[in-house]
Structures are given as C-alpha cells and as structure tokens.
Amino acid sequence: MFAPRVFVSMIGALAAFAVATYYLNGSLASTAIQTLICAVLMQVGYFAAILFLVWKEARERRRVSLQKPFVTAEAANDEKQSGKVPLRRLNRPHHFNS
C-alpha cells in the first residue's frame, strides 16, 4: 500500500462521491458533511488495513522464527568465515551482534 497512491486515489474517490452526492441532494452543506464523513471512514479503513498488514507480517515472522533452530556455534563460525550475515538471527527479538 504505497501511501501517495492511496491518498491520490482517496481524493479521486471523494471527488466522485461529492459530485454524485451534490447531484442527488442539491445541497452544498449536506454534500460537504457527507463527504467529510466518507473521508473519515476511508482513513479509518486505511489505518485498519495497515494495522492488519503489520500484524500479519509479525505473525509470519514469529512463525518462521519458531520453526528454524537457533544458529549453532559451528554454523555461526562458518557464516562468519564466508562473510554472510545470518538473516534469521537478525529477526529474533533482543538479538545482539557478537
């Protein structure tokens, strides 16, 4: 969800909503109020979608970290000698570079 694209899309949707509402009601005050309510609802939906994506990613990372064993001393030495950074160690909470 690329934020600038979402905001431009929301502005376009709100403009279409405002035009349609004004056409149906004929009242600027009613159109402004209903468009403002629609904008708030869209922001709440966008926030909820972002929270859901973060929650889903955290759950997936937790699941993956529980399935993979921790790095053994031999594997850590092999990885240090090869110059690779063990990514699964970086995803553990409270990791320390040693």
NORUR-V769765 format. One record per backbone hydrogen bond with DSSP energy under -1.0 kcal/mol. NH is the residue of the N-H (numbers start at 1). CO is the residue of the C=O. Records with the same first field share a line. If there is no record, write none. Layout:
# NORUR-V769765
NH: CO + CO
This chain:
# NORUR-V769765
6: 2
7: 3
8: 4
9: 5
10: 6
11: 7
12: 8
13: 9
14: 10
15: 11
16: 12
17: 13
18: 14
19: 15
20: 16
21: 17
22: 18
23: 19
24: 20
25: 21
26: 22
31: 27
32: 28
33: 29
34: 30
35: 31
36: 32
37: 33
38: 34
39: 35
40: 36
41: 37
42: 38
43: 39
44: 40
45: 41
46: 42
47: 43
48: 44
49: 45
50: 46
51: 47
52: 48
53: 49
54: 50
55: 51
56: 52
57: 53
58: 54
59: 55
60: 56
61: 57
62: 58
63: 59
64: 60
65: 61
66: 62
67: 63
68: 64
76: 72
77: 73
78: 74
79: 75
80: 76
81: 77
82: 78
84: 79
91: 87
